[in-house]
Amino acid sequence: MRNHWLTGVLLLTSLALFLPEVHAGDDPRELPLLAPGKHLGVIQFQQGATPEARARIKTLWDEAVAKGMSVARVHTDWDALETGPGEYQKASVEEQMKSFHEQGLQFMVTISTLDTGALTLPPDLQDPEDQTRLADGMNIDDPKVAKRFLALLDWVVPLMTRYGGFLLSVANEPDTMFEDHPEYIQGLANLIAASRRHVQAINPKMAVSATLTGGAFRPGDEWVPTIMNECDVALFNYYGLNPLTLQVEDDFKLKKYMADAARVADGRQFIIQEWGCPGGYEDKPTVMNASLERQREYFAETAEVMLAEPKFRAAFVFELVDWSPELVTMFNDILTQGVEDESELGVLPPLTEWLRTTGLVRYEDGSPRPGWHAFLDSIETLAARQDES
């Protein structure tokens, strides 16, 4: 018994070396672990088609850091971190965190439990025949599920604290599932609340939330406050696209949409976890009203839009590099699995163009689109404003 007590004391003592000093008023809702000011980063999933492209992309990333890029995002699914009960794949996520820390980048972490139309829990917790249901009729807040997820956070949160993490999201676009599974609304709210209590018992300053689609901006959706009430900060994904047709909007109205985000955030700080606009096909006609100039305009407005909203703290561009043809095909296959209504397949052409041209940088050769330079200009504008203050 004495040995267990001593082990616990040593564990808490070692963890305290990495915990920031806590002061009165360090409310997680105010993002105390994030440096003051506005922050802009970019997400990178793909590396480029050739060694030459990858080397060029690495140079561009370093250029963004040199210009003042200050934040990054770690994104993973729960089932990628826990492949079996208590079997954790820690190395890859720690490697990402450590790399960002060494570059002077703070980061948020998304560990999805629900992710854009599907569950991403470890296999033994999911229905083997249906990616949208849990095993044995459980809800997302079932004690068995919550216990496993909180055990995962026992090692994730100390890593975040050590390397500069400031925010944890426990779901990505879960609202895409609420129409078919309304039981997940309260279930997810309960899981967020349990995660928040657990995380802040480890690090009282760490903010916890869940990432919603831009559809949450619509007035009248009764589920929004149920989720938002359990979040320290508001998180959204937003693109300059019509969400139903995936057409690039002629008039982005970014300030209006971010005012809507602030309204839904209801006094909270808010962050756009995915902020993007595709560049469109360059070798054939666009099927989604996209163009290099529209993409450039979108990112040219970014700094101005962020500065216009006091609660808008950070945005992460989706994304640095286009998706490869293979990844797009894989994603489309997953998305359309079991779809019987052919009318629902009409979004596939614009979805394909979107993902194949989503990058500020082209996958094939690593060359930057005009939007890249607009992105750098926005980084410099935000960094200069921070220096002034």
URMO-V756282 format. One record per backbone hydrogen bond with DSSP energy under -1.0 kcal/mol. CO is the residue of the C=O (numbers start at 1). NH is the residue of the N-H. E is the energy in kcal/mol with one decimal. If there is no record, write none. Layout:
co:CO nh:NH e:E
co:CO nh:NH e:E
//
This chain:
co:1 nh:5 e:-2.1
co:2 nh:6 e:-2.6
co:3 nh:7 e:-2.6
co:4 nh:8 e:-2.2
co:5 nh:9 e:-2.1
co:6 nh:10 e:-2.5
co:7 nh:11 e:-2.3
co:8 nh:12 e:-2.4
co:9 nh:13 e:-2.4
co:10 nh:14 e:-2.5
co:11 nh:15 e:-2.3
co:12 nh:16 e:-1.9
co:15 nh:18 e:-1.8
co:23 nh:26 e:-1.7
co:25 nh:27 e:-2.2
co:27 nh:30 e:-2.4
co:28 nh:31 e:-1.9
co:31 nh:34 e:-1.5
co:39 nh:315 e:-1.7
co:41 nh:317 e:-2.8
co:43 nh:320 e:-3.3
co:50 nh:54 e:-2.6
co:51 nh:55 e:-2.2
co:52 nh:56 e:-2.0
co:53 nh:57 e:-2.5
co:54 nh:58 e:-2.2
co:55 nh:59 e:-1.7
co:56 nh:60 e:-2.0
co:57 nh:61 e:-2.5
co:58 nh:62 e:-2.2
co:59 nh:63 e:-1.8
co:60 nh:64 e:-2.1
co:61 nh:65 e:-2.1
co:62 nh:66 e:-2.3
co:63 nh:67 e:-1.8
co:64 nh:69 e:-2.5
co:70 nh:106 e:-2.1
co:72 nh:108 e:-1.7
co:74 nh:110 e:-3.0
co:76 nh:112 e:-2.0
co:77 nh:80 e:-1.1
co:77 nh:81 e:-1.1
co:78 nh:82 e:-2.4
co:81 nh:89 e:-2.7
co:84 nh:87 e:-2.9
co:87 nh:83 e:-1.5
co:90 nh:94 e:-2.2
co:91 nh:95 e:-2.4
co:92 nh:96 e:-1.8
co:93 nh:97 e:-2.1
co:94 nh:98 e:-2.8
co:95 nh:99 e:-2.2
co:96 nh:100 e:-2.4
co:97 nh:101 e:-2.4
co:98 nh:102 e:-2.4
co:99 nh:103 e:-1.1
co:100 nh:105 e:-2.8
co:101 nh:104 e:-1.6
co:106 nh:72 e:-1.9
co:107 nh:166 e:-2.1
co:108 nh:74 e:-2.7
co:109 nh:169 e:-3.0
co:110 nh:76 e:-2.6
co:112 nh:78 e:-2.3
co:113 nh:120 e:-2.9
co:114 nh:172 e:-2.8
co:118 nh:115 e:-3.2
co:120 nh:79 e:-1.8
co:122 nh:125 e:-2.3
co:123 nh:126 e:-1.2
co:125 nh:135 e:-2.4
co:127 nh:130 e:-1.1
co:130 nh:133 e:-1.6
co:131 nh:119 e:-3.0
co:133 nh:127 e:-2.4
co:135 nh:138 e:-1.9
co:139 nh:142 e:-1.7
co:142 nh:146 e:-2.9
co:143 nh:147 e:-2.4
co:144 nh:148 e:-1.4
co:145 nh:149 e:-2.4
co:146 nh:150 e:-2.7
co:147 nh:151 e:-1.6
co:148 nh:152 e:-1.6
co:149 nh:153 e:-1.8
co:150 nh:154 e:-1.0
co:152 nh:155 e:-1.3
co:152 nh:156 e:-1.6
co:153 nh:157 e:-2.1
co:155 nh:159 e:-1.2
co:156 nh:160 e:-2.4
co:157 nh:161 e:-2.7
co:158 nh:162 e:-2.3
co:159 nh:163 e:-2.1
co:160 nh:164 e:-1.4
co:160 nh:165 e:-3.6
co:164 nh:107 e:-1.6
co:166 nh:207 e:-1.3
co:167 nh:109 e:-2.7
co:168 nh:209 e:-2.4
co:169 nh:111 e:-2.8
co:171 nh:211 e:-2.7
co:172 nh:116 e:-2.0
co:173 nh:176 e:-1.4
co:174 nh:177 e:-2.3
co:177 nh:181 e:-2.1
co:181 nh:184 e:-2.1
co:182 nh:185 e:-1.4
co:183 nh:187 e:-1.5
co:184 nh:188 e:-2.9
co:185 nh:189 e:-2.1
co:186 nh:190 e:-2.4
co:187 nh:191 e:-1.8
co:188 nh:192 e:-2.9
co:189 nh:193 e:-2.2
co:190 nh:194 e:-2.4
co:191 nh:195 e:-2.6
co:192 nh:196 e:-2.9
co:193 nh:197 e:-2.3
co:194 nh:198 e:-2.1
co:195 nh:199 e:-3.2
co:196 nh:200 e:-2.5
co:199 nh:202 e:-1.0
co:199 nh:203 e:-2.9
co:203 nh:206 e:-1.7
co:207 nh:168 e:-2.3
co:208 nh:232 e:-2.8
co:209 nh:170 e:-2.2
co:211 nh:173 e:-2.5
co:212 nh:237 e:-1.8
co:213 nh:216 e:-1.9
co:214 nh:217 e:-2.0
co:215 nh:218 e:-1.5
co:221 nh:224 e:-1.3
co:223 nh:227 e:-1.7
co:224 nh:228 e:-3.1
co:225 nh:229 e:-2.4
co:227 nh:230 e:-1.7
co:228 nh:231 e:-1.8
co:234 nh:271 e:-2.4
co:235 nh:212 e:-2.5
co:236 nh:273 e:-2.2
co:238 nh:276 e:-1.7
co:239 nh:241 e:-1.6
co:240 nh:249 e:-2.1
co:242 nh:246 e:-2.7
co:247 nh:242 e:-2.6
co:253 nh:257 e:-2.3
co:254 nh:258 e:-2.5
co:255 nh:259 e:-1.8
co:256 nh:260 e:-2.1
co:257 nh:261 e:-2.1
co:258 nh:262 e:-2.1
co:259 nh:263 e:-1.9
co:260 nh:264 e:-2.5
co:261 nh:265 e:-2.3
co:265 nh:268 e:-1.2
co:269 nh:234 e:-2.5
co:270 nh:313 e:-2.3
co:271 nh:236 e:-1.9
co:272 nh:316 e:-2.0
co:274 nh:238 e:-3.5
co:275 nh:318 e:-1.5
co:276 nh:240 e:-1.6
co:288 nh:248 e:-3.3
co:291 nh:295 e:-2.1
co:292 nh:296 e:-2.4
co:293 nh:297 e:-2.7
co:294 nh:298 e:-2.1
co:295 nh:299 e:-1.9
co:296 nh:300 e:-2.1
co:297 nh:301 e:-1.4
co:301 nh:305 e:-2.5
co:302 nh:306 e:-2.5
co:303 nh:307 e:-2.6
co:304 nh:308 e:-1.3
co:309 nh:312 e:-1.6
co:311 nh:270 e:-3.1
co:313 nh:39 e:-2.2
co:314 nh:272 e:-2.3
co:315 nh:41 e:-2.5
co:316 nh:275 e:-2.4
co:317 nh:43 e:-2.8
co:319 nh:360 e:-1.3
co:320 nh:361 e:-1.9
co:324 nh:328 e:-2.2
co:325 nh:329 e:-2.2
co:326 nh:330 e:-2.2
co:327 nh:331 e:-2.5
co:328 nh:332 e:-2.8
co:329 nh:333 e:-2.3
co:330 nh:334 e:-2.0
co:331 nh:335 e:-2.5
co:332 nh:336 e:-2.1
co:336 nh:339 e:-2.2
co:341 nh:344 e:-1.7
co:342 nh:345 e:-1.5
co:343 nh:346 e:-1.1
co:345 nh:348 e:-1.7
co:347 nh:351 e:-2.5
co:348 nh:352 e:-2.8
co:349 nh:353 e:-2.2
co:350 nh:354 e:-2.7
co:351 nh:355 e:-2.4
co:352 nh:356 e:-2.4
co:353 nh:357 e:-1.4
co:355 nh:323 e:-2.5
co:357 nh:279 e:-3.0
co:360 nh:369 e:-3.1
co:361 nh:322 e:-1.6
co:362 nh:366 e:-2.0
co:363 nh:49 e:-2.4
co:367 nh:362 e:-2.8
co:369 nh:372 e:-1.9
co:370 nh:374 e:-1.5
co:371 nh:375 e:-2.3
co:372 nh:376 e:-2.3
co:373 nh:377 e:-2.1
co:374 nh:378 e:-2.0
co:375 nh:379 e:-2.1
co:376 nh:380 e:-2.4
co:377 nh:381 e:-2.3
co:378 nh:382 e:-2.3
co:379 nh:383 e:-2.5
co:380 nh:384 e:-2.5
co:381 nh:385 e:-2.1
co:382 nh:386 e:-1.9
co:383 nh:387 e:-2.0
co:384 nh:388 e:-2.0
co:385 nh:389 e:-1.5
//
